[in-house]
Amino acid sequence: MSANREQKLPLEPYSRNGCIRISRPPYSSLPSSFLLQIHHLLFGAKFNGQYFPLFSFIVMNVITIEDYKSTYWPKLDSAIDQLLTQSPGDYIPISYEQIYSCVYKCVCQQHSEQMYSDLIKKITNHLERVSKELQASPPDLYIEMFNIALAQYMGALQSIVPLFIYMNKFYIETKLNRDLKDDLVKLFTEHVAEKHIYSLMPLLLEAQSTPFRITPSTMANIVKGLYTLRPEWVQMAPALFSKFIPNILPPALESELQDYAAQDQKLQRELMQNGFSRGHGFELCRQEKGYLSSS
């Protein structure tokens, strides 16, 4: 080890960071076509039971735990904050390449465990704040607020999980035998959904029986989201879930057909009372309410 604490580490995939000095590939005896295929793999390949991230090396300064806490994690912390609080369609002024580079370097320098712990703690604290905000929301806004919180979090995961893909591949999957996305979805289930399901479900059932109380898309997003988080919640309201999740109920019995016909007639009366007449738009509303299939 030289005086400036340098050591050889695997090359960051597709890195254009000017501070990284790339040496010549050490596997020049291998066929060029084979090397080209490996280069386009995100994490390299296995040889003799060992996993080699890429067939190149870089020279990188050693990152101490103090460096990680003072320099690298603050960058990740700030980026995660922005991703967790963004609205759909918002432009987030962060460098995804820089964040990915931070994650990569920390994984290479054996800080995966600390980084994973910090990530889980960060997101847990965020979700606990979200839960408290939901608890304080008025009943008439509760459903919509839950829908926003669910959509915002799931949208954030679409960016957070890829940014930490290197940690996921070489720490969470290999050492914890889990998956980062599954872990983060579980956090929302435990810290938000489980705490609110018994308040949310009665409001959903009430909204279901009151036409136009909430939009069909909001109802569909929440019901499908709850099913993704915890499929057994179907048992709390089978009829409601069956309108948005196909094939979760057993086939209808002949004795139940009259009940379905009565429900359909009731919906027709409600739609006509609200200014809808028979026709294509009328049938679309019936489809959105779940009484008809779109086929």
Steps between C-alpha positions, in 0.01 A plus 500: 500500500642838401513811713177639356316184600420372152381151416371318194125449473262385227409758239169675542265401214480772233675751728596835359623640830817695434655405834520134400820387330452190288785259435534252214270196517692208652318235293633594156557133414126437493314526165390855427144389422476337840635810672251718316209289621626512856549876479132545422392295797420717795688296755734274304505121525595204717826310456587195709232587749618859547317810379702764317313830458686609183822418316668830581649663802514848643711673755287650776578669827404299806171613652509485879186480711553866585516582128181305446314683778625849416510492120324207334191436710397871511484498119285187504286635783422819308413314180272257683320793663426653163384171349269420792327838489472556126163511330438294186648679201723728707854567380754410767830691464730220613781322319399136475848415376657664806266318739560167330873565519475566875314176555744305287808634679351436843417142406852443370644641822298264721247756626196311369373398843517855635346645184213251505435576866501874432265458204248296698512745791459796266195360325347371824516849651340643187216247507433565867453869417268405215296285737463784749387736224235249395378468857453877514312524169120558509273208406384662175862521380629180657454274196657748260792566736567127532490465123752782459732352764486156339556627146780735606689228686465238229612758246806583711598133514524495121800732535643395836527128427701542175736746669582239763508207260868431566441476875200280431698264278811461712366538853124460539457212256823318578532552877144564617326283239241770443415766244517876556165579339326234709657644815392855416145397408483313831594822682194677356282206597624498858527873570206636301253248358470275806445802725222639280327199346226484766424870458531495123288196418170628650545825309563309177187292552299813573639671191419192294133527596491876430528574127766754403629534856848434364620445146509143366872537430572590864301202623676270253847627594441448871336159472768368264770650720362338814481166321866534397605584855302227674286263287321361807332838551258382231315317778406833659289603200484226235232671291695826485827334402331281240397808302862589435692173540390226257435142604533544875149375575354156425254480207156644576224261594170505314327605821712818509408622153188680623710695750739608223206607283359705788836671552518583130150649500586709805809636325296584190257704711786681675666587171178631348433710810841659451427601142628198308284352226526162337770473236873453468586735785243332722653159437851636561394622843360158579830345394699738718283413799584136441161364399594427141811368334654706223503203265 
